[in-house]
């Protein structure tokens, strides 16, 4: 672990699990996801795997995202946004008027094989929004410092 970005992601995942999961409750999905995340640090696909782990954490906590179809039209094509209120995908045409208020849906979460730094940053912003507003705000807390640092490091790579 001589890569500072990967180490920050590991710290972030550990801090999120520590702060977000209730004590003494089994969360097999998060555990299996963490194992997969740890294994992914040996590959170049660790960053999208990290985003998928956060999505799994949200789902495990009861705040799953629906990225399968447009919440406004039901369309399954051209999904490029996510509603910050519902956590559901929004198609380009349906979201055009509100695009400044919507979150970007990264290409890799749409099934495209693109893993650019900008896509990872969009993924971090997406999951970070829901972690903050659905999980941590309930406890009147902010995201863990290591999670904020991870997003900041990706922002600086832009």
C-alpha atoms as an extended CHARMM CRD file, in Angstrom:
* protein
*
       158  EXT
         1         1  UNK       CA              0.0000000000        0.0000000000        0.0000000000  PROA      1               0.0000000000
         2         2  UNK       CA              2.4490000000        2.5860000000       -1.1960000000  PROA      2               0.0000000000
         3         3  UNK       CA             -0.2230000000        4.4640000000       -3.1640000000  PROA      3               0.0000000000
         4         4  UNK       CA             -1.5890000000        7.3660000000       -1.0650000000  PROA      4               0.0000000000
         5         5  UNK       CA             -4.9000000000        7.4100000000       -2.9630000000  PROA      5               0.0000000000
         6         6  UNK       CA             -5.5730000000        3.7140000000       -2.3460000000  PROA      6               0.0000000000
         7         7  UNK       CA             -4.5900000000        4.0840000000        1.2760000000  PROA      7               0.0000000000
         8         8  UNK       CA             -7.0100000000        7.0030000000        1.6690000000  PROA      8               0.0000000000
         9         9  UNK       CA             -9.7670000000        4.8720000000        0.1060000000  PROA      9               0.0000000000
        10        10  UNK       CA             -9.0330000000        2.0830000000        2.5790000000  PROA      10              0.0000000000
        11        11  UNK       CA             -9.1330000000        4.5360000000        5.4840000000  PROA      11              0.0000000000
        12        12  UNK       CA            -12.3960000000        5.9490000000        4.1430000000  PROA      12              0.0000000000
        13        13  UNK       CA            -14.0710000000        2.5480000000        3.8190000000  PROA      13              0.0000000000
        14        14  UNK       CA            -13.0200000000        1.5930000000        7.3490000000  PROA      14              0.0000000000
        15        15  UNK       CA            -14.2250000000        4.9090000000        8.7790000000  PROA      15              0.0000000000
        16        16  UNK       CA            -17.5600000000        4.6940000000        6.9470000000  PROA      16              0.0000000000
        17        17  UNK       CA            -18.1450000000        1.1520000000        8.1660000000  PROA      17              0.0000000000
        18        18  UNK       CA            -17.1780000000        2.1220000000       11.7080000000  PROA      18              0.0000000000
        19        19  UNK       CA            -19.3850000000        5.2140000000       11.8500000000  PROA      19              0.0000000000
        20        20  UNK       CA            -22.3830000000        4.0900000000        9.7630000000  PROA      20              0.0000000000
        21        21  UNK       CA            -23.0010000000        0.4820000000       10.7520000000  PROA      21              0.0000000000
        22        22  UNK       CA            -24.8430000000       -0.2650000000       13.9770000000  PROA      22              0.0000000000
        23        23  UNK       CA            -22.7930000000       -2.1220000000       16.5670000000  PROA      23              0.0000000000
        24        24  UNK       CA            -23.2810000000       -5.8460000000       17.0730000000  PROA      24              0.0000000000
        25        25  UNK       CA            -25.3660000000       -6.2990000000       13.9600000000  PROA      25              0.0000000000
        26        26  UNK       CA            -24.2850000000       -8.6490000000       11.2170000000  PROA      26              0.0000000000
        27        27  UNK       CA            -23.9170000000       -7.1110000000        7.7940000000  PROA      27              0.0000000000
        28        28  UNK       CA            -22.7110000000       -9.9490000000        5.6100000000  PROA      28              0.0000000000
        29        29  UNK       CA            -23.1420000000       -7.9190000000        2.4150000000  PROA      29              0.0000000000
        30        30  UNK       CA            -20.8840000000       -5.1400000000        3.6510000000  PROA      30              0.0000000000
        31        31  UNK       CA            -18.3590000000       -7.7030000000        4.8970000000  PROA      31              0.0000000000
        32        32  UNK       CA            -18.2470000000       -9.5170000000        1.5320000000  PROA      32              0.0000000000
        33        33  UNK       CA            -18.0710000000       -6.1790000000       -0.2540000000  PROA      33              0.0000000000
        34        34  UNK       CA            -15.1560000000       -5.1140000000        1.9340000000  PROA      34              0.0000000000
        35        35  UNK       CA            -13.3270000000       -8.3410000000        1.0880000000  PROA      35              0.0000000000
        36        36  UNK       CA            -13.8490000000       -7.6410000000       -2.6210000000  PROA      36              0.0000000000
        37        37  UNK       CA            -12.7090000000       -4.0440000000       -2.1440000000  PROA      37              0.0000000000
        38        38  UNK       CA             -9.5310000000       -5.1580000000       -0.3740000000  PROA      38              0.0000000000
        39        39  UNK       CA             -8.7710000000       -7.5800000000       -3.2120000000  PROA      39              0.0000000000
        40        40  UNK       CA             -9.3950000000       -4.8510000000       -5.7820000000  PROA      40              0.0000000000
        41        41  UNK       CA             -6.6310000000       -2.6650000000       -4.3620000000  PROA      41              0.0000000000
        42        42  UNK       CA             -4.2030000000       -4.9500000000       -6.2280000000  PROA      42              0.0000000000
        43        43  UNK       CA             -5.8640000000       -3.9930000000       -9.5370000000  PROA      43              0.0000000000
        44        44  UNK       CA             -6.4480000000       -0.8380000000      -11.5390000000  PROA      44              0.0000000000
        45        45  UNK       CA            -10.2140000000       -1.1290000000      -11.0010000000  PROA      45              0.0000000000
        46        46  UNK       CA            -10.0830000000       -0.3960000000       -7.2850000000  PROA      46              0.0000000000
        47        47  UNK       CA            -11.6770000000        3.0700000000       -7.5850000000  PROA      47              0.0000000000
        48        48  UNK       CA            -14.9260000000        1.9440000000       -9.2780000000  PROA      48              0.0000000000
        49        49  UNK       CA            -14.9970000000       -1.0030000000       -6.8740000000  PROA      49              0.0000000000
        50        50  UNK       CA            -14.8310000000        1.4970000000       -4.0160000000  PROA      50              0.0000000000
        51        51  UNK       CA            -17.8690000000        3.3620000000       -5.4290000000  PROA      51              0.0000000000
        52        52  UNK       CA            -19.7660000000        0.0750000000       -5.7450000000  PROA      52              0.0000000000
        53        53  UNK       CA            -18.8620000000       -0.6990000000       -2.1280000000  PROA      53              0.0000000000
        54        54  UNK       CA            -20.3500000000        2.6180000000       -0.9810000000  PROA      54              0.0000000000
        55        55  UNK       CA            -23.4980000000        1.9130000000       -3.0240000000  PROA      55              0.0000000000
        56        56  UNK       CA            -23.7080000000       -1.4660000000       -1.2920000000  PROA      56              0.0000000000
        57        57  UNK       CA            -23.2740000000        0.1970000000        2.0980000000  PROA      57              0.0000000000
        58        58  UNK       CA            -26.1390000000        2.5740000000        1.3220000000  PROA      58              0.0000000000
        59        59  UNK       CA            -28.3170000000       -0.3530000000        0.2410000000  PROA      59              0.0000000000
        60        60  UNK       CA            -27.4320000000       -2.3130000000        3.3930000000  PROA      60              0.0000000000
        61        61  UNK       CA            -28.4720000000        0.6720000000        5.4940000000  PROA      61              0.0000000000
        62        62  UNK       CA            -31.8070000000        0.8980000000        3.6880000000  PROA      62              0.0000000000
        63        63  UNK       CA            -30.9870000000        3.7100000000        1.2920000000  PROA      63              0.0000000000
        64        64  UNK       CA            -30.5270000000        1.8840000000       -1.9960000000  PROA      64              0.0000000000
        65        65  UNK       CA            -30.2390000000        3.8450000000       -5.2240000000  PROA      65              0.0000000000
        66        66  UNK       CA            -32.3360000000        2.9210000000       -8.2710000000  PROA      66              0.0000000000
        67        67  UNK       CA            -30.1310000000        3.4750000000      -11.2970000000  PROA      67              0.0000000000
        68        68  UNK       CA            -32.0110000000        1.0840000000      -13.5870000000  PROA      68              0.0000000000
        69        69  UNK       CA            -34.5710000000        3.4380000000      -15.2010000000  PROA      69              0.0000000000
        70        70  UNK       CA            -35.5950000000        7.0760000000      -15.3790000000  PROA      70              0.0000000000
        71        71  UNK       CA            -37.7650000000        8.0650000000      -12.4490000000  PROA      71              0.0000000000
        72        72  UNK       CA            -39.6480000000       10.5910000000      -14.6070000000  PROA      72              0.0000000000
        73        73  UNK       CA            -40.2740000000        8.6250000000      -17.8140000000  PROA      73              0.0000000000
        74        74  UNK       CA            -39.4080000000        4.9960000000      -17.1060000000  PROA      74              0.0000000000
        75        75  UNK       CA            -36.8630000000        5.0510000000      -19.9530000000  PROA      75              0.0000000000
        76        76  UNK       CA            -33.8030000000        2.8220000000      -19.6030000000  PROA      76              0.0000000000
        77        77  UNK       CA            -31.6450000000        4.6500000000      -22.1680000000  PROA      77              0.0000000000
        78        78  UNK       CA            -29.5890000000        7.8200000000      -21.8330000000  PROA      78              0.0000000000
        79        79  UNK       CA            -29.5140000000        7.7410000000      -18.0190000000  PROA      79              0.0000000000
        80        80  UNK       CA            -27.0280000000       10.4660000000      -17.1400000000  PROA      80              0.0000000000
        81        81  UNK       CA            -28.3230000000       12.0190000000      -13.9220000000  PROA      81              0.0000000000
        82        82  UNK       CA            -29.5000000000       10.9980000000      -10.4610000000  PROA      82              0.0000000000
        83        83  UNK       CA            -32.1280000000       12.8630000000       -8.4750000000  PROA      83              0.0000000000
        84        84  UNK       CA            -30.6110000000       14.0800000000       -5.1890000000  PROA      84              0.0000000000
        85        85  UNK       CA            -34.0030000000       13.6530000000       -3.5280000000  PROA      85              0.0000000000
        86        86  UNK       CA            -35.1780000000       10.2400000000       -4.7070000000  PROA      86              0.0000000000
        87        87  UNK       CA            -31.8640000000        8.5160000000       -5.4570000000  PROA      87              0.0000000000
        88        88  UNK       CA            -33.2670000000        7.4260000000       -8.8110000000  PROA      88              0.0000000000
        89        89  UNK       CA            -31.7730000000        7.7800000000      -12.2730000000  PROA      89              0.0000000000
        90        90  UNK       CA            -32.9700000000       10.5100000000      -14.6290000000  PROA      90              0.0000000000
        91        91  UNK       CA            -32.5810000000       10.4600000000      -18.4130000000  PROA      91              0.0000000000
        92        92  UNK       CA            -30.9050000000       13.2740000000      -20.2960000000  PROA      92              0.0000000000
        93        93  UNK       CA            -34.0920000000       14.6140000000      -21.8960000000  PROA      93              0.0000000000
        94        94  UNK       CA            -36.1210000000       14.4030000000      -18.6730000000  PROA      94              0.0000000000
        95        95  UNK       CA            -33.4090000000       16.0940000000      -16.6620000000  PROA      95              0.0000000000
        96        96  UNK       CA            -32.4730000000       18.8460000000      -19.1080000000  PROA      96              0.0000000000
        97        97  UNK       CA            -34.3810000000       21.5860000000      -17.2970000000  PROA      97              0.0000000000
        98        98  UNK       CA            -32.9990000000       20.5470000000      -13.9070000000  PROA      98              0.0000000000
        99        99  UNK       CA            -29.4740000000       19.4610000000      -14.8310000000  PROA      99              0.0000000000
       100       100  UNK       CA            -27.8340000000       22.0290000000      -12.5380000000  PROA      100             0.0000000000
       101       101  UNK       CA            -29.6250000000       20.4830000000       -9.5410000000  PROA      101             0.0000000000
       102       102  UNK       CA            -29.0900000000       16.8290000000      -10.4950000000  PROA      102             0.0000000000
       103       103  UNK       CA            -26.1080000000       14.6130000000       -9.6950000000  PROA      103             0.0000000000
       104       104  UNK       CA            -24.1070000000       13.0930000000      -12.5600000000  PROA      104             0.0000000000
       105       105  UNK       CA            -24.3820000000        9.3500000000      -13.1160000000  PROA      105             0.0000000000
       106       106  UNK       CA            -20.8690000000        8.0980000000      -13.9710000000  PROA      106             0.0000000000
       107       107  UNK       CA            -20.3720000000        6.0840000000      -17.1440000000  PROA      107             0.0000000000
       108       108  UNK       CA            -19.2790000000        2.9360000000      -15.3030000000  PROA      108             0.0000000000
       109       109  UNK       CA            -22.5140000000        2.9220000000      -13.2820000000  PROA      109             0.0000000000
       110       110  UNK       CA            -24.4200000000        3.0370000000      -16.5840000000  PROA      110             0.0000000000
       111       111  UNK       CA            -22.6340000000       -0.1040000000      -17.7550000000  PROA      111             0.0000000000
       112       112  UNK       CA            -20.0830000000        1.6860000000      -19.9220000000  PROA      112             0.0000000000
       113       113  UNK       CA            -16.4900000000        0.5660000000      -19.5190000000  PROA      113             0.0000000000
       114       114  UNK       CA            -15.0600000000        4.0160000000      -18.9050000000  PROA      114             0.0000000000
       115       115  UNK       CA            -13.2130000000        4.6800000000      -15.6380000000  PROA      115             0.0000000000
       116       116  UNK       CA            -11.8400000000        8.2060000000      -16.0460000000  PROA      116             0.0000000000
       117       117  UNK       CA            -10.9150000000       10.2470000000      -12.9770000000  PROA      117             0.0000000000
       118       118  UNK       CA            -13.8940000000       12.5130000000      -13.7020000000  PROA      118             0.0000000000
       119       119  UNK       CA            -16.2000000000        9.4620000000      -13.5780000000  PROA      119             0.0000000000
       120       120  UNK       CA            -14.7220000000        8.4000000000      -10.2380000000  PROA      120             0.0000000000
       121       121  UNK       CA            -15.1760000000       11.9300000000       -8.8890000000  PROA      121             0.0000000000
       122       122  UNK       CA            -18.8060000000       11.9320000000      -10.0680000000  PROA      122             0.0000000000
       123       123  UNK       CA            -19.2700000000        8.5790000000       -8.3300000000  PROA      123             0.0000000000
       124       124  UNK       CA            -17.7610000000        9.8950000000       -5.1060000000  PROA      124             0.0000000000
       125       125  UNK       CA            -19.9910000000       12.9680000000       -5.2490000000  PROA      125             0.0000000000
       126       126  UNK       CA            -23.0280000000       10.7770000000       -5.8850000000  PROA      126             0.0000000000
       127       127  UNK       CA            -22.4610000000        8.3500000000       -3.0240000000  PROA      127             0.0000000000
       128       128  UNK       CA            -21.1300000000       11.1050000000       -0.7780000000  PROA      128             0.0000000000
       129       129  UNK       CA            -24.3470000000       13.0700000000       -1.2000000000  PROA      129             0.0000000000
       130       130  UNK       CA            -26.5000000000       10.1520000000       -0.1050000000  PROA      130             0.0000000000
       131       131  UNK       CA            -24.1530000000        9.0730000000        2.6710000000  PROA      131             0.0000000000
       132       132  UNK       CA            -24.2400000000       12.5890000000        4.0740000000  PROA      132             0.0000000000
       133       133  UNK       CA            -27.9530000000       13.3140000000        3.6390000000  PROA      133             0.0000000000
       134       134  UNK       CA            -29.4080000000        9.8850000000        4.3650000000  PROA      134             0.0000000000
       135       135  UNK       CA            -26.9750000000        8.3720000000        6.8650000000  PROA      135             0.0000000000
       136       136  UNK       CA            -24.7720000000       10.8860000000        8.6540000000  PROA      136             0.0000000000
       137       137  UNK       CA            -27.2390000000       13.7790000000        8.8610000000  PROA      137             0.0000000000
       138       138  UNK       CA            -29.4830000000       11.5050000000       10.9360000000  PROA      138             0.0000000000
       139       139  UNK       CA            -26.7700000000       11.5700000000       13.5960000000  PROA      139             0.0000000000
       140       140  UNK       CA            -26.0480000000       15.2740000000       13.0200000000  PROA      140             0.0000000000
       141       141  UNK       CA            -22.5900000000       14.3310000000       11.7570000000  PROA      141             0.0000000000
       142       142  UNK       CA            -20.4710000000       15.0050000000        8.7040000000  PROA      142             0.0000000000
       143       143  UNK       CA            -18.7810000000       12.4270000000        6.5230000000  PROA      143             0.0000000000
       144       144  UNK       CA            -15.6120000000       11.0120000000        8.0760000000  PROA      144             0.0000000000
       145       145  UNK       CA            -12.5100000000       13.0840000000        7.4130000000  PROA      145             0.0000000000
       146       146  UNK       CA            -10.8680000000       10.3190000000        5.3870000000  PROA      146             0.0000000000
       147       147  UNK       CA            -13.9150000000       10.1870000000        3.0670000000  PROA      147             0.0000000000
       148       148  UNK       CA            -13.7520000000       13.9480000000        2.5380000000  PROA      148             0.0000000000
       149       149  UNK       CA            -10.0030000000       13.6470000000        1.8100000000  PROA      149             0.0000000000
       150       150  UNK       CA            -10.6020000000       10.9470000000       -0.8030000000  PROA      150             0.0000000000
       151       151  UNK       CA            -13.0060000000       13.1370000000       -2.7530000000  PROA      151             0.0000000000
       152       152  UNK       CA            -10.6740000000       16.1130000000       -2.3820000000  PROA      152             0.0000000000
       153       153  UNK       CA             -7.7420000000       14.1280000000       -3.7980000000  PROA      153             0.0000000000
       154       154  UNK       CA             -9.7910000000       13.1690000000       -6.8570000000  PROA      154             0.0000000000
       155       155  UNK       CA            -10.8380000000       16.7770000000       -7.2920000000  PROA      155             0.0000000000
       156       156  UNK       CA             -7.1880000000       17.8430000000       -7.3310000000  PROA      156             0.0000000000
       157       157  UNK       CA             -6.4470000000       15.2520000000      -10.0510000000  PROA      157             0.0000000000
       158       158  UNK       CA             -8.7840000000       17.1390000000      -12.4160000000  PROA      158             0.0000000000
